[in-house]
Amino acid sequence: MTLVLLVLYSMGSAKAQNSGNLNAGFVLNEMTSDQQISYIGGTIEGLAYSRWLYGGKDNEGFRCVRNWFYGGGENRWPLIEAFFDRHREKQVAPLLYILVKKECGE
């Protein structure tokens, strides 16, 4: 399994490897729509898991974070895109954390 992960990592996007900084501007300008959704979705999953793990395995917080992106009944992309556009040099995870925290707390 480790070998497979190493091979996949080494085959990653040349643009991403050469960018030196996978920030919000890179996500907006260099990634396709599918790549953006996958990358942001993965980051949301990481935030949800972190919330669950460090929040005493609280399922409510975990669900809130996931539902904010996947099932809130609201298209979050315009909000994310506008926020990323204002903070192009910032990393994606902290930006998403700021947006999610408004509805789901810490």
C-alpha positions in Angstrom: 0.0 0.0 0.0 2.8 2.4 0.9 4.4 1.8 -2.5 1.2 2.5 -4.3 0.8 5.8 -2.4 4.4 6.8 -3.2 3.9 6.0 -6.9 0.7 8.0 -7.0 2.3 10.9 -5.2 5.2 11.0 -7.6 2.9 11.0 -10.5 1.0 14.1 -9.2 0.4 17.1 -11.3 3.5 18.8 -12.6 1.9 22.1 -12.2 1.1 21.4 -8.6 4.6 20.2 -7.9 6.2 23.2 -9.6 3.9 25.7 -8.1 5.6 25.6 -4.8 2.5 26.8 -3.1 -0.9 25.1 -3.4 -2.8 28.1 -2.3 -6.3 29.4 -3.0 -5.2 31.2 -6.2 -3.7 28.0 -7.5 -6.9 26.1 -6.8 -8.9 28.8 -8.7 -6.6 29.3 -11.6 -4.8 26.1 -12.3 -7.2 23.3 -11.3 -10.1 22.0 -13.4 -13.6 22.0 -11.8 -13.3 18.3 -11.0 -9.9 18.8 -9.3 -11.2 21.8 -7.3 -14.2 19.8 -6.0 -12.0 16.8 -5.2 -9.4 18.9 -3.4 -11.9 21.0 -1.5 -14.0 17.9 -0.6 -10.9 16.2 0.7 -10.0 19.2 2.8 -13.6 19.3 4.2 -13.3 15.6 5.1 -10.1 16.3 6.9 -11.7 19.2 8.8 -14.7 17.0 9.7 -12.5 14.1 10.9 -10.3 16.5 12.9 -13.4 18.0 14.5 -14.6 14.5 15.4 -11.3 13.3 16.7 -10.4 16.4 18.8 -14.0 17.1 19.8 -14.3 14.0 21.9 -15.7 11.9 18.9 -18.7 14.2 18.7 -20.8 13.1 15.7 -22.8 16.3 15.7 -19.8 18.5 14.9 -18.6 16.0 12.3 -21.9 16.0 10.6 -22.2 19.8 10.7 -18.8 20.2 8.9 -19.7 17.6 6.2 -23.2 18.9 5.7 -21.9 22.4 5.4 -20.3 21.4 2.1 -22.1 18.4 0.9 -25.7 18.5 2.1 -26.6 21.9 3.4 -29.2 22.4 0.6 -27.1 25.4 -0.5 -24.5 25.6 -3.2 -21.4 26.6 -1.3 -19.2 27.1 -4.4 -20.0 30.8 -4.9 -19.1 31.6 -1.3 -15.9 29.5 -1.5 -14.9 31.0 -4.8 -15.4 34.6 -3.6 -13.5 34.0 -0.4 -10.6 32.3 -2.2 -10.5 35.1 -4.7 -10.1 37.6 -1.9 -7.4 35.5 -0.2 -5.5 34.1 -3.2 -2.1 33.7 -1.4 -3.6 31.9 1.6 -3.7 28.1 2.1 -7.0 26.4 1.4 -7.6 24.5 4.7 -7.5 27.6 7.0 -9.8 29.5 4.6 -12.3 26.7 4.6 -12.0 26.4 8.4 -13.0 30.1 8.7 -16.0 29.6 6.5 -17.2 26.4 8.2 -16.6 27.8 11.7 -19.2 30.4 11.2 -21.9 27.8 11.1 -20.4 24.8 13.0 -18.3 26.5 15.7 -14.9 25.3 16.8 
